[in-house]
Amino acid sequence: MEKTIELFTIGFTKRTAQDFFENLTKSKVKCVIDARFNNVSQLAGFAKRKDLEYFLKVICNIEYIHILDLAPTKELLDDYKKKKITWDTYEEIFNNLIKEREIEKKVSPQLLDRGCLLCSEAKPDYCHRRLVAEYLNQEWGNIKVCHL
């Protein structure tokens, strides 16, 4: 029987740095997998790529990796943010995109086990990190997802 992969997801907006880092530490996350297209955004000072990598290592002893293939394209993100497309259309296009990219071949179960997909959205309902987790579970069938 295959080992169950425990995969977490987290967004950083509408969170304090204390809440963000404590949630990751309490959940015993080993690696944060940044799934953002733009990981140098000013949306949250502590979540900029270099700062985040430093804080994760020093505060939590958690590794950091950015995997651009898990992010939407700039055009897709812009179309959704500017309300040119609905969430349903975004979801369909994004699911096709990650299928074409064969993301299941670009991340390993070992990396994802106790890993945490990071994005900016506060909740996973309308966020691509949830779609990535669902897609990988569909492909592998042994992922337990916990949204922090």
HELIX and SHEET records of a PDB file:
HELIX    1   1 ALA A   17  LYS A   26  1                                  10    
HELIX    2   2 GLY A   45  ALA A   47  5                                   3    
HELIX    3   3 ARG A   49  PHE A   55  1                                   7    
HELIX    4   4 LEU A   56  CYS A   60  3                                   5    
HELIX    5   5 LEU A   68  LEU A   70  5                                   3    
HELIX    6   6 LYS A   74  LYS A   81  1                                   8    
HELIX    7   7 TRP A   87  ARG A  101  1                                  15    
HELIX    8   8 ILE A  103  LYS A  105  5                                   3    
HELIX    9   9 PRO A  109  LEU A  112  1                                   4    
HELIX   10  10 HIS A  128  TRP A  140  1                                  13    
SHEET    1   A 5 GLU A  63  HIS A  66  0                                        
SHEET    2   A 5 CYS A  31  ASP A  34  1                                        
SHEET    3   A 5 GLY A 115  CYS A 119  1                                        
SHEET    4   A 5 ILE A   5  GLY A  11  1                                        
SHEET    5   A 5 ILE A 143  HIS A 147  1                                        
END                                                                             
